[in-house]
Amino acid sequence: MKAITLLGSTGSIGTQTLDIVEHNPDKFRLVGIAAGSNVELLAKQVLQFKPEIVAICDESKFAALKAAGTTDADIVRLCELNAFLAYQLRLVAGLKLMTGPPV
């Protein structure tokens, strides 16, 4: 099973990606989700897919997300999620370098 973090979940490509995740629950698990400002659709997506981390650009929308019942997820600003992902990618790259090529 692949863990996925989806940036731009409320846009056209994001909603199509979520359709694929929904129809393949044995292959994909949504870990993180992010959107710009469409808090209504983002809240529906969070309630459906139950990701661990939710990010939204517009910090003023945090209260609306929590009011929609998404309090189980960690809600962060989009820039915080981007920084976290960049750190994770560097960590994985470093681990690959340390372990060397496959034998």
N, C-alpha and C positions, 0 to 999 in steps of 0.2 A: 504494500500500500504506500502510495506517495503522499507526503504531506505537502500542502500547497498554501502559499500566501498570495492572495490576489489583490493587486493594486488596481483601482478603477472598477470596482465591482458593480457600480450602478450604470456604467456606460454600456454601449452596445456589445463590445467584445467581452466585457466583464459578465454581463448577464448570460451571454452564450456559453461562456466558460462554466458558469454555475449550473447551467442546464446539463452540461456534460458531467460535472461532479455529482449532480443529483441522480443521474441515470446510471452512474457507475460507483456506488458507494463501497464496493469491494476493492476498487482501484485507487480512489482518491479520498483524502481527508482534508478538509479546509481548516487550517490552523490560524491563519490571519486574514483579515479582510480590511480593505481601505477604500474610501470614497472622498470625493471633493466636498460636496455640500448637500447632496440629496439624502437628507437624514431619514425621510420616510421610507424610501426603498432600502436604504442601508439597514434600518431597524428590522424590516421584514426579513432581510437576508440573514441577519444575525440570529434572529429567533428561529429561523429554519435550519441553518447550518451549524449554529452554536460554536463559532470559532473561539479560540482562547484570547486572541488579541484583535481589537477593532480600532482602526485609525480613521480620523476624519480631519480634513484640512481646517475647517472652520471651527475653532475652539468654542464659539458661542453655541454650537449645536450639541455639546456634551450633555447638557441637561435634557434635551429632547430625546437623545438616545437612551439615557437612563430611565426617563419617564415611559419609554416604550417597552420597558421590561428587559433591557439588555444588560442588567447589572451583573450578571454572572461573568461576563467577559471583561478583560482589562481594556479600558478605552484610553487611547493615547492620541497625541497629535501626530499627523502624518509624518512630520520631520523626525519624530522620535522613532517611528517604525522604520523609516529609511535608514537611520543611523544603526538601529539594531540589525537590520538585514545586512548592511555593509560589514558590520563587525562579524556576523556569522559567516559570511562568504570568506573573509580573511582568515578566520579560524579554520574553516574546512580546508582552504588552500594550504595553510601552514601544516595541518595534520597530514595532508597528502605528501607534502615535501618531506616530512619527518619519517614517514613509513617507507618511502622509496617506491620504485616501480614494482608492479605485481610480479610474482615469481611463477 
